[in-house]
Amino acid sequence: IDIDFDFSRPQCNIDQHAIKCLLDQHFGVAAKGFSTHALVDLALVQPDIGATIKTDGEESSPYAFLSILNISVHNTSFI
């Protein structure tokens, strides 16, 4: 199987719902303990930090994403 991966900056209007679904799937039952929506919002307001990994161009839903949050600053923002 030949797959091309596209790495791009996170785009709030395209990626928000898909990244929230990725986090909900990743954390499973534990996701009910905190707001994944708030966590996604924090990640997406930093468009210069992080990347989305897609397989069908920039307009598609991400397959994965990478971001960094400073927990000293945001330690109570999404609990």
C-alpha positions as CSV (number, residue, x, y, z in Angstrom):
1,I,0.0,0.0,0.0
2,D,1.4,3.4,-1.0
3,I,0.2,6.3,1.2
4,D,1.3,9.9,1.0
5,F,1.1,11.8,4.3
6,D,0.6,15.5,4.3
7,F,1.9,17.5,7.3
8,S,0.2,20.9,7.8
9,R,-0.6,23.5,10.4
10,P,-3.8,22.8,12.4
11,Q,-6.8,24.7,11.0
12,C,-9.5,25.5,13.4
13,N,-12.4,25.6,10.9
14,I,-11.4,22.2,9.4
15,D,-9.7,20.2,12.2
16,Q,-11.6,21.0,15.4
17,H,-14.3,18.3,15.3
18,A,-12.0,15.6,13.9
19,I,-9.3,16.2,16.5
20,K,-11.9,16.2,19.3
21,C,-13.1,12.8,18.0
22,L,-9.4,11.5,17.9
23,L,-9.0,12.6,21.6
24,D,-12.3,11.0,22.6
25,Q,-11.3,7.7,20.9
26,H,-7.8,7.8,22.4
27,F,-8.9,8.5,26.0
28,G,-12.0,6.4,25.8
29,V,-13.9,6.3,29.1
30,A,-11.3,8.5,30.8
31,A,-12.3,11.4,28.4
32,K,-15.4,11.9,30.5
33,G,-13.2,13.2,33.3
34,F,-12.2,16.4,31.4
35,S,-13.3,18.5,28.5
36,T,-11.6,17.3,25.3
37,H,-13.3,20.2,23.6
38,A,-11.4,22.7,25.7
39,L,-8.2,20.8,25.2
40,V,-8.7,20.9,21.4
41,D,-9.4,24.7,21.6
42,L,-6.2,25.3,23.5
43,A,-4.2,23.3,20.9
44,L,-5.8,25.1,18.0
45,V,-5.2,28.6,19.2
46,Q,-1.5,28.0,18.7
47,P,-1.4,27.6,14.9
48,D,2.4,27.9,14.8
49,I,2.9,25.0,17.3
50,G,1.9,21.6,16.2
51,A,1.0,19.7,13.0
52,T,-1.8,17.7,11.6
53,I,-1.1,14.5,9.6
54,K,-3.5,13.9,6.7
55,T,-3.8,11.5,3.8
56,D,-6.2,13.3,1.4
57,G,-5.0,16.9,1.3
58,E,-5.4,19.9,3.7
59,E,-9.2,19.9,3.5
60,S,-9.6,16.4,4.8
61,S,-9.9,15.2,8.4
62,P,-6.6,14.6,10.2
63,Y,-5.3,11.0,10.7
64,A,-3.2,12.2,13.6
65,F,-2.0,15.5,15.2
66,L,0.8,16.8,17.3
67,S,0.8,19.7,19.7
68,I,2.4,21.0,22.8
69,L,0.8,22.8,25.8
70,N,2.6,24.4,28.7
71,I,0.9,22.7,31.7
72,S,2.3,25.4,34.0
73,V,0.1,27.9,32.2
74,H,-2.9,25.7,31.3
75,N,-3.0,23.3,34.3
76,T,-6.7,24.0,35.2
77,S,-8.0,25.2,31.8
78,F,-9.5,21.9,30.7
79,I,-10.4,20.1,33.9
